[in-house]
Amino acid sequence: MNINSLKIFIEKTWDTSVIPSLKKYITIPAVSPAFNPDWNTTSHLLDTLELAQSWCKSMALKNTNIQIIKEEGRTPILLIQIEATTPDHNENIMMYGHLDKQPPAAGWDDNKGAWTPVIENDRLYGRGAVDDGYSIFTAVTAIKALQSENIPHGRCVILIETCEESGSWDLEYYIETCKDIIKIPSLIICLDSGCGDYERIWITTSLRGTIVGELEARVLTQDIHSGMSGMVASSFRILRQILDRVEDSKTGDILIKEFHTHIPQERLTQMQETAKEIDTHLIQDLPLFNATSAMSNDPLQLLINSTWKPAISYIGAEGIPKFETAGNVIREYSKLLLSIRTPPTVDTTMPSQKLKSVIEQDPPYGAKVTYKILKHASGWDMPQLGDLLEENINNASNLCFGKTCGFAGEGGSIPFMTLLAKNFPDAKFLITGALGPNANAHGPNEFLHLPYVKKLNLAISIIIGNL
């Protein structure tokens, strides 16, 4: 394997073909279905797949079938089947990514925007650049690089969905209906995760689960004059009391025992090593305002908090008007959108029901308090890599970055991984990605670190070529 030739091919492909295509992708407002009720009547999701399909065909991969699959009422997918170069290569590799996007968000720099691709300081800015538009281009370029050097590779299936940011609600259906194409993967590579720094390959060891729901407190049939305060309880104050049952407001600890679990010693050891590697910039990379501090000054504790402890975020509100339209009234109701991240090994079925029970029982003042579960998905803990695969990954990391790989859990969720682990219990997983410090997926100024992703692309090519 001529590493330098692979490197030259991949860098040239990125500069002349991938980056221009990614720029086109960024301009498509392909907001995920959960955030766009009209997704099925617009063409944005399909537009992203057609762009990717056209580009993939231009790469002229050998022995390849590239198809968009869309069924009525379901989000479309792109499925690419690439046969093994020789019968001796009996590996079945599945690669995964997604092309749907988070909403645009406010707060982008003046010269940037969600749908406006900008390259600045070797960073490609725009919504979806790192989450997860680059994945399809990386996967195909990795295989094409091997073919350009006549390096044998196993059978590869690339599945790109358009519903990941909404919980991948159609993926189980497509896995079942496309099982004759997907077959049984021996290795699953997911390019939708993060990296602790831009200096090595990072292997994601775990993903947290998620529970999302609406919490509402209703006290009146209509707004009334605030001069009546003291007679009717504030719906917001009732929410505060309810939330005190769920979260310790001083520490952020979740108070419901069903949300907690034991941290495996292997994961704790990995977090200790990771904390040593990234302790110099872990807190500095947080966009903290003014004198705001992190929840701990201990990098290890921060890693534990964000990967193996449950935590709640308040991500939306209704019934609370903007200042310019806020009358001096007691509002009839308050509603909050809650997002709770759960530890990797916790099955979210029971905790989600327990949360609903804790919230709705004995409402203060007899108010109407309801909790509506919108979605929940369990987390994922990585199966053992095995010595040969870990050696392969470390070799690729050393060749591309000059350092062995790092291990880190992720605080976010990829529901598809739990689904794949259930359907393919014997498969090995390599979950990695380019979402590194300050890349800010889901927020303003999301970017893809171009020098890093080119090296990561080379590493993926080497790993596949050495299986």
Residue pairs with C-beta under 8 A, 6 or more apart in sequence:
1 149
1 151
1 462
1 465
1 466
2 149
3 399
3 458
3 462
5 149
6 145
6 146
6 149
6 458
6 461
6 462
7 458
9 144
9 145
9 148
9 149
10 141
10 142
10 145
10 454
10 457
10 458
10 461
11 454
13 141
13 144
13 145
14 137
14 141
14 450
14 453
14 454
14 457
17 55
17 58
17 59
18 134
18 137
18 141
19 119
19 124
19 450
21 51
21 52
21 55
21 137
22 117
22 124
22 129
22 133
22 134
22 137
22 448
23 117
23 124
23 126
24 51
25 48
25 51
25 52
25 99
25 128
25 133
26 115
26 116
26 117
26 124
26 126
26 127
26 128
26 129
26 133
27 115
27 116
27 117
27 126
28 44
28 47
28 48
28 51
28 115
29 44
29 101
29 104
29 114
29 115
30 44
30 45
30 47
30 48
30 99
30 100
30 101
30 128
30 162
31 39
31 44
31 100
31 101
31 102
31 103
31 104
32 39
32 100
32 101
32 102
32 162
32 163
32 164
32 165
32 166
33 39
33 40
33 45
33 75
33 100
33 163
33 166
34 165
34 166
34 167
35 102
35 103
35 165
35 166
36 42
36 44
39 45
39 75
40 73
45 75
45 76
45 99
45 100
45 162
46 68
46 70
46 76
46 162
48 99
48 100
48 133
48 162
49 68
49 76
49 77
49 78
49 99
49 160
49 162
50 68
52 78
52 99
52 136
52 137
52 160
53 66
53 67
53 68
53 78
55 137
55 140
56 64
56 66
56 78
56 80
56 136
56 140
57 66
59 140
59 141
59 144
61 82
61 140
61 143
61 144
61 147
62 82
62 85
62 147
63 82
63 83
63 85
64 80
64 81
64 82
64 83
65 80
65 81
66 78
66 79
66 80
67 78
67 79
67 80
68 76
68 77
68 78
68 79
69 76
69 77
69 78
69 79
69 174
69 178
70 76
70 77
74 170
74 173
74 174
75 100
75 161
75 162
75 163
75 169
75 170
76 162
77 159
77 160
77 161
77 162
77 170
77 174
78 99
78 136
78 158
78 159
78 160
79 157
79 158
79 159
79 160
79 174
79 178
79 181
80 140
80 156
80 157
80 158
80 159
80 160
81 155
81 156
81 157
81 181
82 143
82 155
82 156
82 157
82 158
83 155
84 90
84 91
84 152
84 153
84 154
84 155
85 147
85 152
85 153
86 152
88 152
89 152
89 153
89 154
89 155
89 467
90 154
90 155
91 154
91 155
91 186
91 187
91 467
92 154
92 155
92 157
92 183
92 184
92 185
92 186
92 187
93 153
93 154
93 155
93 156
93 157
93 185
93 186
93 187
93 188
93 189
93 464
93 467
94 156
94 157
94 158
94 159
94 182
94 185
94 187
94 188
94 189
94 420
94 427
95 135
95 139
95 156
95 157
95 158
95 159
95 188
95 189
95 190
95 191
96 135
96 158
96 159
96 160
96 161
96 188
96 189
96 190
96 191
96 192
96 416
96 420
97 132
97 134
97 135
97 136
97 138
97 139
97 158
97 160
97 161
97 190
97 191
97 192
98 132
98 135
98 160
98 161
98 162
98 163
98 164
98 165
98 192
99 128
99 132
99 133
99 136
99 160
99 161
99 162
100 161
100 162
100 163
100 164
100 165
100 166
101 127
101 128
101 131
101 165
102 127
102 128
102 131
102 165
102 441
102 442
104 113
104 114
104 115
104 127
105 114
105 127
105 442
105 443
105 444
106 444
107 443
107 444
107 445
108 114
108 444
108 445
109 444
109 445
111 118
111 120
112 118
112 120
112 125
112 126
112 444
112 445
113 126
114 126
114 127
114 446
115 126
115 127
116 125
116 126
117 124
117 125
117 126
117 129
118 124
118 125
118 126
119 125
119 450
122 449
122 450
122 451
123 447
123 448
123 449
123 450
124 447
124 448
124 450
125 445
125 446
125 447
126 446
126 447
127 446
128 446
129 446
129 447
129 448
130 433
130 434
130 435
130 439
130 441
130 446
130 447
130 448
130 449
131 192
131 435
131 441
131 442
131 446
132 164
132 191
132 192
132 433
133 448
134 191
134 434
134 448
134 453
135 160
135 191
135 192
135 433
136 158
136 160
138 191
138 453
138 456
138 457
138 460
139 156
139 158
139 189
139 191
139 460
140 158
141 457
141 461
142 457
142 460
142 461
142 464
143 153
143 156
143 461
143 464
145 457
145 458
145 461
146 152
146 153
146 461
146 464
146 465
147 153
151 465
152 465
153 464
153 465
153 467
154 186
154 464
154 467
155 183
156 464
157 181
157 182
157 183
157 185
159 174
159 178
159 182
161 168
161 170
161 171
161 174
161 416
163 169
163 170
163 171
164 192
164 414
164 415
164 416
167 375
167 377
167 415
168 415
168 416
168 419
171 415
171 416
171 419
172 419
175 182
175 419
175 420
175 423
184 424
184 426
184 427
185 420
185 424
185 427
186 426
186 427
186 428
187 389
187 427
187 428
187 429
187 430
187 467
188 420
188 424
188 427
188 428
188 429
188 430
189 429
189 430
189 431
189 432
189 460
189 463
189 464
190 204
190 414
190 416
190 417
190 429
190 430
190 431
190 432
190 433
191 432
191 433
191 434
191 460
192 414
192 431
192 433
193 202
193 204
193 207
193 410
193 414
193 431
193 432
193 433
193 435
194 202
194 204
194 408
194 410
194 412
194 433
194 434
194 435
194 436
194 439
195 201
195 202
195 406
195 432
195 433
195 434
195 435
195 436
195 452
195 456
196 202
196 274
196 277
196 278
196 406
196 408
196 436
196 437
197 277
197 278
197 281
197 406
197 436
197 437
198 436
198 437
198 449
198 451
198 452
199 401
199 403
200 397
200 401
200 403
200 404
200 405
200 406
201 393
201 396
201 397
201 400
201 401
201 405
201 406
201 432
201 456
201 459
202 405
202 406
202 407
202 408
202 432
202 433
203 382
203 385
203 393
203 405
203 406
203 407
203 408
203 430
203 431
203 432
204 382
204 408
204 409
204 410
204 431
204 432
204 433
205 267
205 270
205 381
205 382
205 407
205 408
205 409
206 267
206 307
206 308
206 344
206 379
206 380
206 381
206 382
206 409
206 410
207 344
207 379
207 380
207 409
207 410
207 412
207 413
207 414
207 417
207 418
207 431
208 307
208 341
208 342
208 343
208 344
208 379
208 409
208 410
208 411
208 412
208 413
209 341
209 342
209 343
209 344
209 346
209 348
209 376
209 377
209 378
209 379
209 413
209 418
210 339
210 340
210 341
210 342
210 348
210 375
210 376
210 377
210 413
210 415
211 338
211 339
211 340
211 342
211 348
211 351
211 352
211 355
211 373
211 375
211 376
212 337
212 338
212 339
212 340
212 373
212 374
212 375
212 376
213 337
213 338
213 352
213 355
213 356
213 371
213 372
213 373
213 374
214 335
214 336
214 337
214 338
214 370
214 371
214 372
214 374
215 239
215 242
215 243
215 335
215 336
215 337
215 338
215 359
215 369
215 370
215 371
216 319
216 333
216 334
216 335
216 336
216 368
216 369
216 370
216 371
216 372
217 235
217 236
217 238
217 239
217 242
217 333
217 334
217 335
217 363
217 367
217 368
217 369
218 235
218 332
218 333
218 367
218 368
218 369
218 370
219 232
219 233
219 234
219 235
219 238
219 330
219 332
219 333
219 365
219 367
219 368
220 232
220 235
220 330
220 331
220 332
220 333
221 332
222 332
223 327
223 329
223 330
223 331
223 332
224 232
224 329
224 330
225 328
225 329
225 330
226 328
226 329
226 330
228 330
229 330
232 330
233 364
233 365
233 367
234 330
234 331
234 334
235 319
235 331
235 332
235 333
235 334
235 367
236 320
236 331
236 334
238 334
238 363
238 364
238 365
238 367
238 369
239 334
239 336
241 364
242 359
242 363
242 364
242 369
243 249
245 255
245 358
245 359
246 254
246 255
246 256
246 312
246 355
246 358
246 359
247 253
247 254
247 255
247 312
248 255
252 295
252 305
252 311
252 312
253 309
254 260
254 309
254 310
254 311
254 312
254 340
256 351
256 354
256 355
256 358
258 346
258 350
258 351
258 354
259 310
259 340
259 342
259 343
259 346
259 351
260 309
260 310
260 343
260 346
261 308
261 343
261 345
261 346
263 304
263 308
263 343
264 381
267 307
267 308
267 381
267 409
268 304
270 407
270 408
270 409
271 300
271 303
271 304
271 307
271 408
271 409
272 300
273 406
273 407
274 303
274 406
274 407
274 408
275 282
275 298
275 299
275 300
275 303
277 406
278 299
279 299
281 437
282 299
282 302
282 303
283 294
283 297
283 299
283 302
285 437
285 438
286 294
287 438
287 440
288 294
294 302
295 301
295 302
295 305
296 302
296 305
303 408
303 409
305 311
306 409
306 411
307 344
307 408
307 409
307 410
307 411
308 343
308 344
308 409
309 343
310 340
310 341
310 342
310 343
310 346
311 340
311 341
311 411
312 338
312 339
312 340
312 341
313 338
313 339
313 340
313 341
314 336
314 337
314 338
314 339
315 337
315 338
315 339
316 336
316 337
317 334
317 335
317 336
317 337
318 334
318 335
319 331
319 332
319 333
319 334
319 335
320 331
320 334
321 327
340 355
341 411
341 412
341 413
342 348
342 351
342 378
342 379
343 379
344 379
344 380
344 381
344 409
345 379
345 381
346 378
346 379
347 378
348 376
348 377
348 378
348 379
349 376
349 378
352 373
352 376
353 373
355 371
356 371
356 373
359 369
359 371
360 369
360 370
360 371
363 369
377 413
377 415
377 418
378 418
379 413
379 418
380 414
380 417
380 418
380 421
382 429
382 431
383 421
383 427
383 428
383 429
384 428
385 393
385 428
385 429
385 430
386 428
389 428
389 430
392 463
392 466
392 467
393 405
393 430
393 459
393 463
394 404
394 405
395 462
395 466
396 458
396 459
396 460
396 462
396 463
396 466
397 403
397 404
397 405
397 459
398 404
399 458
399 459
399 462
400 455
400 456
400 458
400 459
400 462
401 455
401 459
414 431
417 429
417 431
420 427
420 429
421 427
421 429
430 463
432 456
433 456
434 448
434 449
434 452
434 453
434 456
435 441
436 449
436 452
438 447
439 446
439 447
439 448
439 449
440 446
440 447
